[in-house]
């Protein structure tokens, strides 16, 4: 095993998405990640469309690089085994309710008694304080509660044939569980910092983050209030929104007003948006004035907003931007995406086609940077999936194995911990462990 975290052992009790994401990333960095599951396996093994009794595409994608140990933590033997594993570990990740952690004997105070310098990373839904403390929460709830869904959610509903569901209210953003992934990344960042702190001081500690905190953090630009320059949307939320809700308006009616108040940077969106070409859709990504000027030259348009005397608040300026946007839409329709890409790239203008995520498996850029790895899974067969996301000159991350079978490594890990074959078999026969 290579990677900067070689020699670090992580005991993962976390399930579903956020915690397991952190385990994959820590494994890529060289850590030995041992996933502790109940004898029946963690819930994600079932998945939406399971491949077998204990395998699903979701589980395979979120648990590569780990070893699986199945223990019944409700049994004295199972709890004793896990505490022995903790005594030889460096990091623990959990995402259970506080009462569940205490009942299973894997709360911080208990495990700190077993290993005083343990680094204990806890994921909660909302944090341990406040009116929502202890409430369950998932990515969907966080997208809704914190404004992600209201800001970016699609209203069209889900369609399948003639069936439409979820119409009239904002949809969950399904491309990725973004809050879960942000939380997983924050755990890795915190664990690495805590390992550095322990290296200097010899002290472990408890780290806590939440889905709620990460949902807010990834929206920092929208969630930043500047006293001397309030946004129209912020004024709406404080002054108009309570009255509209009290009046009993529907969500769609309220949202229509919100959209009117929410500032849309028309000037920037002409050069920072997607366009339909003669065949495909492409995106332009010009956030600086020099790049916007280059794009305008490529398109053969004159943009008066580049003039020094341009007033962006003037009504005629706003109308000019709208008219120019429509004009550019017609211009871009005149050539194919490949033709425009050649034109824009020759001028140094950032542009890219709009593709489906499944196309990334064979995309030339994904292949060139080595982001798509291939593994063999005993149930799934050939598995292609994103691999380590960073390159290192001295201690390169490596994807060491595919996702583990349920309890696949129980005997291996317990043997490493010092248990004899007879003891392991005894645990298995008693039902306190599952050995594959």
C-alpha positions in Angstrom: 0.0 0.0 0.0 1.3 3.4 -0.9 0.1 7.0 -0.2 0.9 9.6 2.5 -1.4 7.9 5.1 0.3 4.5 4.8 0.3 2.9 8.3 -2.8 4.7 9.4 -5.8 2.5 10.3 -9.3 3.8 10.1 -12.3 2.0 11.6 -15.4 3.0 9.7 -18.8 2.6 11.4 -20.5 5.1 9.1 -23.1 4.1 6.6 -25.0 5.3 3.4 -23.0 8.1 1.7 -21.2 10.9 3.6 -19.1 8.7 5.9 -18.3 6.1 3.3 -17.1 8.8 0.9 -14.5 9.9 3.4 -13.4 6.2 3.8 -12.8 5.9 0.0 -10.8 9.1 -0.1 -8.7 8.1 3.0 -8.1 4.6 1.5 -6.9 6.2 -1.7 -4.4 8.2 0.4 -3.0 5.0 1.8 -5.0 4.4 5.0 -6.1 0.9 5.9 -9.9 1.4 6.2 -11.8 -1.4 8.0 -15.5 -1.1 7.6 -17.5 -2.5 10.5 -20.9 -3.7 9.5 -23.7 -5.5 11.3 -24.0 -9.2 10.4 -26.6 -8.4 7.8 -24.5 -5.7 6.2 -24.9 -1.9 6.0 -28.1 -0.5 4.4 -26.5 0.7 1.2 -25.8 -2.9 0.2 -29.5 -3.2 -0.6 -29.5 -0.2 -2.9 -32.3 0.9 -5.1 -31.6 -1.8 -7.7 -29.5 -4.5 -5.9 -27.2 -6.7 -7.9 -27.6 -9.5 -5.4 -28.7 -10.0 -1.8 -25.7 -8.0 -0.5 -24.4 -6.0 -3.4 -25.6 -2.8 -5.2 -24.1 -0.3 -7.6 -24.3 2.4 -4.9 -22.4 0.3 -2.3 -19.8 -0.7 -4.9 -19.2 2.9 -5.8 -18.9 4.2 -2.2 -16.8 1.5 -0.6 -13.9 0.5 -2.8 -10.6 0.2 -1.1 -12.0 -1.0 2.2 -12.0 -4.3 4.2 -15.3 -5.5 5.6 -15.7 -6.9 9.1 -19.2 -8.0 10.3 -19.8 -7.8 14.0 -22.8 -7.8 16.2 -22.2 -4.9 18.5 -25.2 -5.8 20.6 -23.3 -8.9 21.8 -20.6 -8.8 24.5 -18.2 -10.7 22.1 -18.8 -8.3 19.3 -18.2 -5.3 21.5 -15.0 -6.8 22.9 -13.7 -7.5 19.4 -14.4 -4.0 18.2 -12.7 -2.4 21.2 -9.6 -4.6 20.5 -9.6 -3.3 16.9 -9.9 0.3 18.2 -6.9 -0.2 20.5 -4.8 -0.8 17.3 -6.4 2.0 15.2 -5.8 5.7 14.6 -9.1 7.0 13.3 -12.8 6.2 13.8 -15.7 7.6 11.7 -19.3 7.4 12.8 -22.6 8.8 11.7 -25.2 7.4 14.1 -27.4 9.1 16.6 -25.8 9.8 20.0 -28.0 7.2 21.8 -27.1 4.5 19.3 -23.4 5.2 19.7 -23.6 4.9 23.5 -25.8 1.7 23.3 -23.3 0.1 20.9 -20.3 1.2 23.0 -18.7 3.1 20.2 -19.2 6.7 21.5 -16.2 8.9 21.9 -15.9 8.7 25.6 -15.9 4.9 25.6 -13.4 4.6 22.7 -11.1 7.3 24.1 -10.9 5.1 27.2 -9.8 2.2 24.9 -7.4 4.4 22.9 -6.6 7.8 24.5 -5.1 9.3 21.3 -7.9 8.1 19.0 -9.1 10.6 16.4 -12.9 10.3 16.4 -14.7 11.9 13.4 -18.5 12.2 13.9 -21.0 13.1 11.3 -24.4 14.3 12.4 -27.4 15.6 10.4 -27.8 18.9 12.2 -25.2 19.0 14.9 -25.6 18.1 18.6 -27.1 21.5 19.7 -30.1 23.5 18.7 -33.8 22.6 18.1 -33.0 20.1 15.3 -30.3 18.3 17.3 -30.8 14.5 17.2 -33.2 14.7 14.3 -32.5 12.4 11.4 -31.4 14.0 8.1 -30.3 13.2 4.6 -29.0 15.0 1.6 -32.5 15.6 0.3 -33.6 17.3 3.5 -30.5 19.5 3.6 -31.0 20.6 0.0 -34.6 21.6 0.9 -33.9 23.2 4.2 -30.8 25.3 3.4 -32.0 26.8 0.1 -30.2 24.6 -2.5 -33.4 23.2 -3.8 -35.2 26.5 -3.9 -32.3 28.3 -5.6 -31.5 25.6 -8.2 -34.3 23.0 -8.2 -36.2 22.3 -11.4 -40.0 22.7 -11.3 -40.8 20.4 -14.2 -41.2 17.3 -12.1 -40.0 13.8 -12.9 -41.4 12.2 -16.1 -41.6 8.6 -17.1 -43.7 8.0 -20.2 -47.0 9.7 -19.5 -46.4 9.9 -15.8 -45.3 13.1 -14.1 -44.4 13.3 -10.4 -43.2 16.2 -8.3 -44.7 18.8 -10.5 -45.2 22.3 -9.2 -42.5 22.1 -6.4 -38.7 22.2 -6.7 -37.0 18.9 -7.5 -34.2 17.3 -5.6 -30.9 17.8 -7.5 -30.2 14.2 -8.4 -26.8 14.5 -10.3 -25.0 13.8 -7.0 -25.8 13.9 -3.3 -23.8 17.1 -3.1 -24.2 17.7 0.6 -23.2 14.2 1.5 -20.1 14.5 -0.7 -19.1 17.9 0.7 -19.4 16.4 4.2 -17.2 13.4 3.2 -14.6 15.7 1.9 -14.7 17.8 5.1 -14.2 14.7 7.2 -11.0 13.9 5.2 -9.7 17.4 5.6 -10.4 17.3 9.3 -8.9 13.9 9.9 -5.7 14.8 8.1 -5.4 18.0 10.2 -6.1 16.0 13.4 -3.4 13.5 12.4 -0.9 16.3 12.0 -2.0 17.8 15.3 -1.5 14.4 17.0 1.9 14.1 15.4 3.0 17.3 17.1 1.2 17.0 20.4 0.5 13.3 20.9 -3.1 14.1 21.5 -6.2 12.7 19.7 -9.5 14.4 19.7 -13.1 14.3 18.7 -14.1 16.1 15.4 -17.7 16.8 14.6 -19.2 18.0 11.4 -22.8 17.8 10.0 -24.7 17.7 6.8 -26.3 21.0 7.8 -23.0 22.8 8.3 -21.6 21.6 4.9 -24.8 22.5 3.1 -24.4 26.0 4.4 -20.7 26.1 3.6 -21.0 25.2 -0.1 -23.5 28.1 -0.4 -21.2 30.8 1.1 -21.4 33.3 -1.7 -25.3 33.4 -1.5 -25.3 33.1 2.3 -23.0 36.1 2.9 -24.8 39.3 4.0 -23.1 42.6 3.5 -24.7 45.3 5.6 -24.1 48.2 3.2 -25.2 46.3 0.1 -28.1 44.0 0.7 -29.3 41.9 -2.2 -32.9 42.3 -3.5 -33.4 38.6 -2.6 -32.3 39.1 1.0 -34.6 42.1 1.3 -37.5 40.0 -0.1 -36.8 37.2 2.5 -36.9 39.6 5.4 -39.7 41.9 4.4 -42.0 40.2 1.8 -41.7 36.5 2.4 -43.4 36.4 5.8 -46.4 38.3 4.5 -46.7 36.1 1.4 -46.7 33.0 3.5 -49.1 34.4 5.9 -51.4 35.2 3.0 -51.5 31.6 2.0 -49.8 31.8 -1.4 -48.6 28.6 -3.0 -44.9 27.8 -3.2 -45.0 28.5 -7.0 -46.6 31.9 -6.5 -44.1 32.9 -3.8 -41.2 31.6 -5.9 -42.3 33.7 -8.9 -41.9 36.8 -6.7 -38.6 35.6 -5.4 -37.3 35.1 -8.9 -38.2 38.7 -9.7 -36.2 39.9 -6.7 -33.2 37.7 -7.1 -30.6 39.5 -9.1 -29.6 37.7 -12.4 -26.3 39.1 -13.7 -27.4 39.4 -17.3 -24.2 41.1 -18.3 -22.1 38.2 -17.2 -24.5 35.5 -18.3 -24.1 36.3 -21.9 -20.5 35.0 -21.7 -21.1 32.5 -18.9 -23.8 30.2 -19.9 -24.8 27.3 -22.2 -25.8 27.7 -25.9 -27.4 25.5 -28.5 -25.2 25.1 -31.5 -26.1 23.6 -34.8 -25.8 20.1 -33.3 -24.9 20.1 -29.6 -25.0 22.4 -26.6 -21.8 24.0 -25.4 -20.8 26.3 -22.5 -18.9 29.5 -22.4 -17.0 30.3 -19.2 -15.7 33.9 -19.4 -15.7 35.5 -15.9 -13.1 38.3 -16.7 -13.4 41.3 -18.9 -10.5 40.3 -21.2 -12.1 36.9 -21.8 -15.5 38.4 -22.5 -13.9 40.7 -25.1 -12.2 37.7 -26.7 -15.5 35.9 -26.9 -17.3 38.9 -28.4 -14.6 39.1 -31.1 -15.0 35.4 -31.9 -18.7 35.9 -32.2 -18.3 39.1 -34.3 -20.5 41.2 -32.1 -20.0 44.7 -30.7 -20.7 45.0 -27.0 -21.2 48.5 -25.8 -20.9 47.3 -22.2 -17.2 47.2 -22.6 -17.1 51.0 -23.0 -15.9 53.1 -20.1 -19.1 55.2 -20.0 -21.5 52.2 -19.8 -24.0 52.4 -16.9 -25.1 48.8 -16.0 -28.1 50.1 -14.1 -29.6 52.1 -17.0 -32.7 50.6 -18.5 -31.3 50.8 -22.1 -28.2 49.0 -20.9 -30.2 46.1 -19.5 -32.3 45.9 -22.6 -29.2 45.9 -24.8 -27.8 43.0 -22.8 -31.1 41.0 -23.3 -31.1 41.8 -27.0 -27.4 40.9 -27.4 -28.0 37.6 -25.6 -30.8 36.6 -28.1 -28.6 37.8 -31.0 -25.7 35.6 -29.9 -28.0 32.6 -29.5 -28.9 32.9 -33.2 -25.2 33.3 -34.2 -24.1 30.2 -32.3 -26.8 28.2 -33.9 -25.0 28.8 -37.2 -22.1 26.5 -36.5 -21.5 23.1 -34.9 -20.1 22.6 -31.4 -16.9 21.3 -32.9 -16.5 24.4 -35.1 -17.2 26.8 -32.2 -14.8 24.9 -29.9 -12.0 25.4 -32.5 -12.8 29.1 -32.8 -13.0 29.7 -29.1 -10.0 27.6 -28.1 -7.8 29.3 -30.8 -8.6 32.6 -29.1 -8.1 31.3 -25.6 -11.8 31.4 -24.7 -12.9 28.8 -22.1 -15.6 26.6 -23.8 -16.7 23.0 -23.4 -19.5 20.8 -24.7 -22.4 19.7 -22.5 -22.2 16.0 -22.1 -23.9 13.3 -20.0 -22.0 12.0 -17.0 -22.0 8.5 -18.4 -19.9 9.8 -21.3 -17.1 10.6 -18.9 -16.1 6.9 -18.6 -14.6 6.9 -22.1 -13.9 10.6 -22.5 -10.5 11.4 -23.7 -9.7 13.8 -20.8 -10.9 11.4 -18.2 -8.6 8.7 -19.7 -5.7 11.1 -20.2 -5.5 12.1 -16.5 -6.2 8.5 -15.2 -9.4 9.4 -13.4 -11.3 6.3 -14.6 -10.0 3.1 -13.0 -11.0 -0.5 -13.8 -11.5 -3.2 -11.1 -12.9 -6.7 -11.0 -15.8 -7.3 -8.7 -17.0 -10.9 -7.8 -20.6 -10.0 -8.4 -20.5 -6.9 -10.6 -17.8 -8.1 -13.0 -15.8 -5.3 -14.6 -16.3 -2.1 -12.6 -15.1 1.2 -14.0 -15.3 4.1 -11.6 -13.5 7.4 -10.7 -10.1 6.7 -9.0 -7.9 8.8 -6.8 -8.5 12.5 -7.5 -5.0 13.8 -6.9 -1.5 13.1 -8.1 1.5 13.0 -5.8 5.2 13.1 -6.8 6.5 11.1 -3.8 3.6 9.1 -2.3 1.0 8.6 -5.0 -2.5 7.5 -3.9 -3.6 4.1 -5.2 -7.0 2.4 -5.5 -6.1 -0.8 -3.7 -9.2 -2.9 -4.1 -12.8 -3.0 -5.1 -15.6 -2.8 -2.6 -15.6 -5.7 -0.1 -18.1 -8.5 0.2 -20.1 -8.6 3.4 -17.7 -9.7 6.1 -15.1 -10.7 3.5 -12.2 -9.7 5.7 -13.5 -10.6 9.2 -11.1 -13.5 9.6 -8.2 -11.6 8.1 -8.6 -8.5 10.3 -9.3 -10.5 13.5 -6.3 -12.6 12.9 -4.1 -9.5 12.5 -5.6 -8.3 15.8 -4.3 -11.4 17.6 -7.2 -13.8 17.6 -6.6 -17.4 16.9 -8.5 -19.4 14.3 -10.4 -21.2 17.0 -11.5 -18.0 18.7 -12.7 -16.5 15.4 -14.6 -19.7 14.6 -16.1 -19.6 18.1 -17.3 -16.0 17.5 -18.8 -17.0 14.2 -20.6 -20.0 15.7 -22.0 -17.8 18.4 -23.3 -15.3 15.9 -21.3 -12.4 17.2 -19.3 -12.1 14.0 -19.9 -13.0 10.4 -16.9 -14.4 8.5 -18.0 -13.9 4.9 
